Amino acid sequence: MEEEVTAFRIQLLYLLTVFLGKPACQALHTKCFNLRRYLLWLFYLIKVYLKRNSFFILHSCAAAIISGTELAKQIHKEIQRDVSELLCQSNTRPHLSVILVGDDPASHSYVKNKTKTAAALGISSETLIKPTNVTQEELLELIDKMNRDWKVSGLLVQLPLPEHISERAVCNAVAPEKDVDGFHIVNVGKLCLDQKSMIPATPAAVWEIIKRTGIDTFGKNVVVAGRSKNVGLPISMLLHTDGRHERPGGDATVTIAHRFTPIEQLKRHTCLADIIIAAAGVPRLITGDMVKEGATVIDVGINRIEDPKTGKTKLVGDVDFEEVRKKASFITPVPGGVGPMTVAMLMKNTVYAARNLLTH
């Protein structure tokens, strides 16, 4: 430990030199031993804390990268404990039913990831696949059947759906108490009224990242780039609502931008923002010159673009990661940021639904 402390002393003196200047640092070194010792141990404890909380990935002179993968692992452990408790209390295992329409490769990949994660956490699941030409009436009949099946804790219909099927009609057909996607009009309404409800998985993931990372939202300026009903709007509701209510909010001042917000106007808002949440579905929309020093940037975007160097398809977010990380204090990567947390929060909703079904 002595060698480690000596190394930290050198690092600390270097940091003090950078921030206080050499003369001030020399004076501190010779005249303020107790303060130096205090700062040394403070620095050491911070290092130990960050080592234990490995969802932070630190890089010199850049933002702390928030690993959604590591945070999701924490939630997975909590879910496994909850599943074990349910089995002990009522011999009930949470069950997730997924309805998948058509043969969209991305949708099939997402569903496979969800059911794989469910299995790893002790949640049983099934995937009901229907052809693209399934009628809306047939789909609604299937949903009604799943609603009445007491073995089904959570039910979701993978979006998007074929054009001849109304997504709103389908989302509203799922029983609110089984609606683990949180898209039913009742759950949306409760969310807006600060009441406990199923919160859509992606907004819940963003909110959980903020809380678990310890990022303060009270009175802060937040810009949400994107106003979709399933992501942008719920995120805005979670962040701006009252922290004293039944479903506590973030008490932030929230600005919502969208596709008709001129880029210069968006930049004026983001340059004032303490927290930027990019959920517009536009590759690298948020650039380095749009972010103020020390801001938190959470990237919800998942965009597939061609890598000019390799010619292969790669995933990028709505944030210019390499440029923005030079100015931000915290940033989420793509992939490995919001994505793993979204699946984790969906699993958490499934357990929540299973528990509610037992008590009601």
NORJO-V820834 format. One record per run of one state. SS is the DSSP state (A for helix, B for strand, O for the rest). FROM is the first residue (numbers start at 1). LEN is the number of residues. Records with the same first field share a line. If there is no record, write none. Layout:
SS = FROM-LEN / FROM-LEN
//
This chain:
O = 1-1 / 21-1 / 32-1 / 53-3 / 58-6 / 67-1 / 91-4 / 102-3 / 121-3 / 131-5 / 149-5 / 158-9 / 174-2 / 180-5 / 193-8 / 214-7 / 226-6 / 241-12 / 258-5 / 271-4 / 279-7 / 287-1 / 291-5 / 300-3 / 307-6 / 317-2 / 320-1 / 325-5 / 333-5 / 360-1
A = 2-19 / 22-10 / 33-20 / 68-23 / 105-16 / 136-13 / 167-7 / 176-3 / 185-8 / 201-13 / 232-9 / 263-8 / 288-3 / 321-4 / 338-22
B = 56-2 / 64-3 / 95-7 / 124-7 / 154-4 / 179-1 / 221-5 / 253-5 / 275-4 / 286-1 / 296-4 / 303-4 / 313-4 / 319-1 / 330-3
//
